[in-house]
Amino acid sequence: MEFTILGPTRLHVQGVPADLGTAKQRGLLALLLHDVNNSVPIDTLVGELWSPDRTFRQVRSSLQALVSRLRKALEKAGAPARIDRDGDAYRIDTDPSLIDLHRFRAIAERAYESAARRDHAKSCALLKEALGLWTPMPLADVKGPWADHCREQMETFDRLPAHYALFDSQLALGENNEVLRVVLTLLRQRELDEELVLRQLRALAALGRIPDATRAFHRFRERILDELGAEPGPELRALNARLLRSERDPAGHAHLAVPARPARQLPRAVPDFVGRVDILARLDALVSEGDAAATHRVFTLHGMPGIGKTSLAVHWIDRNRERFPDGQYSIDLRGYGPTAPLAPEDGLALLLLYLGEDVPAGVDERQARVRGLLCDKKIALLLDNARDTVQLRPLLAAVPNCVVLITSRDLLAGLVVHDHAVPITVSALDPKESVALLTSSLGPARASEDHDAVRRLAGLTSGLPLALRIVTQRVVERPHTRLADLARELQRQDVLGAIGVGDDEAATLAAPFTWSYRALSPAAASTFAALGLLPGPDFSVDAVCALLGAERSEVDPNLRALARVNLLQPGAGQRYRMHLLLQGYAAQLVEHTDAVPDPRAAQRRLLDWLVLSLAAGHRRLVPGGAEIPALPDPAPVQPMTFADDSAVIAWASEESANLSAVVTAARHTFPEHCWRLAAYAQEVLDRLFQHTELLAIHRTGLAAARELGNSESECGMLNDLGMIYHRIGRYSDAGTALRRALTIATEHGLRELLPIVLSNLASVHLATGDLANAVGLYEKALSAVEKIGTQNTEAVALDQLANTYRKLGRDDDALELYRRALSIRENIGHTRGMGTTLAEMAALKHEHGENSEALPLARKALVLHIKSGDRIKVAETQVTLAEIYYDFGSFGDTITWSDRALRLPETVRSSDLRTRALRVRGYALAARGDRDGAHSSWRAALDVLLDAGAPDTDSRLAQLRNLLSTVAFDTNPDDPEATPDRHHGA
């Protein structure tokens, strides 16, 4: 039985999908399974399954009915899962190993442990198994902001680290070509991922391609300097320096080169393969007969999961590699598992990539290409984990002369009947073979201590090779414990779980955690237990210092001690990562023992540190802004300090994964911290474009403020919510929140908040085209701010009023207001604000054709935007630069800047920005005589507007259609009717 949430929500019982009901029911199940055995707030469920503006009161009966139907569906399927109400939340309790996401994490953790022990073959096998669970769209049945956030977090903290670790182990094994192939594929989507580039350079260096490696470094350096204004990290720079030294001294890089790799793309053969003598002999005989008679080319190895089908196939191919001098290849068809099966055309594409060939578009062309390449070759092909004959036939048609081994849980009778495949059943190891495998894995010295105990240990596994390796791991962890004692202990505790039932028999349970914990020093043990109070598995040394109320000199040695015994994994910089199951075990220690004497005081110290650190960052990012009421009586912790905007953003990006959990946990126990965390995080998470995270924590912060009866904090939360809604284009919701905030500010005389709320409400009117009301509200905000002198608020109101004047055609008045706003922002040192105003002034000058003045303004704005981390403003300014350079006639620069903008995710998310960038790019290409390129850019711009639902009255649609027709009829696209519209934001 297994649950799937790394894709559409599914439940398979003995391989058969269970009926989980409607899309909402599946979405509810996904939400609960993601946080299995933990409570999911009802507010989150309502916000994701209905909409963030709905309340529990409005959907109470619908939600309760939904939960009831889901309970019945799970009960009908016989799922060992229970859904309970937990206060203002629901939770599902079940074994995490039944859920693909949590199974992925468990497998990945085991792989990291293997890599730390330098068992890279095992690490590779485990990581490939884990990554095979992944699909392009995890949580596919949930479409709300929380799900988007979760997908982003899983990509950042689960999938990509697994890829990095896999590459590292493959490099250690000399699989350099394979690393290079996959890294280059990932880099197409993540050009600025320094971790991928680091592995790219290492693989090239190991292949002796030093010049290629140094060129790749310089391309990456230019790209990151252009787009982010930053240098590559120290590790990458140091590697490049070593490569340059090696390039100057060819003899010095001999150690980096490796022999040419044979044509082999197989999983690593297990080093202690045991048994299967009859099957191996049968395969030998059948292939020999087939060589003579040109028959018996396809063999199916079928059996239950965990039985060792893949290991058997790899072992046979490996020991017969002389038969296949032209190559041995493997394709994971993903037939059984939580991910969708691999499409046949994708399998053909993989095979072509392995062969170093380009991939044609159609399946017929791919079949023909493979057939032509392999028609006279001696090749062995493993088609692993096949689903059915429909998946296999297009692949088999392309390799009629190859020896093909297919592994599957299915008999694949269709292949036997119609394609003359030879079926071979793979059964469990017999007792003698089981003992032999366990003896081989343990080593003769350890196994000889007690032969009877080895037999009893082997008997616990029912002949499953995977289960035998689990037992081996348990024994290796206890080198000084008698085998007989271990056999009794494992049998009594049932640590192996339901062996032979599912695909993840290697679920980690509490027993080995306890063994490791008891071996720690008292100080390290106390530190380990305290980590159960942290909000998430990824944390900094500074956070632990605050949690424990200790100095770094005390904390560092204990964290290093935990890492040495694999209870922690060192992360980037001064950070660590803890396995979720280990953290759950630590939390149990806190709850059931006195390992942490005063847990509430520890939690308070951590929250104090986080609030004070966010406050320091907020003051750095928003100098001269309205003061958020300080936290009363904080503990004597040492908060973070920041040298500049980028330092704040870098720190917050690392901590953002924990912030939502902290805010949720603090709502009832530490409400004063709860709303302050949300308030102080608003600016930095806005710059990180994490608006879904902001919505979640501000809804929680608002609830805490209301429970406290604090009108000032409630007003601040509503104001922030209004601006978050404004940033994501939900103007009706923004207006509702801000009008409520305005009422509170007015009724309670909140003088500092009043002009902020007025200005933000004016911005909503500006965004919706209500310019008259926008002007009135901005003027009221300026009048109110004069009484209190909050400079940042004044600069914001001036800047936004100038934007309104521009839309009214009052450009001279707008320019004067921009200058006043810029003066204030320069005076208070507001980096983001200066960049915003300079960019707006550049756009205004550009609209008037004053490009000599516009260009330096835009360049300066771009530098400031990069420094402030405002990624959407970086994209906007790059498009403006492209438009300015077009007017100068610098068409190469136009194409360069538009292409840079189009590579940024912020441009991809904005239909307006993409349209502007594609349109001006088309003009530049047309001006250089590239009509096909111009047509392609304008066609893409038109598609963007149509996909975004632009109304027929949108003048850009008519303009782009006219441009496309001029190119199609070979007329001049540069006539007066077709020139770029210089209107701001067009």
Disulfide bonds with the S-S distance in Angstrom:
none
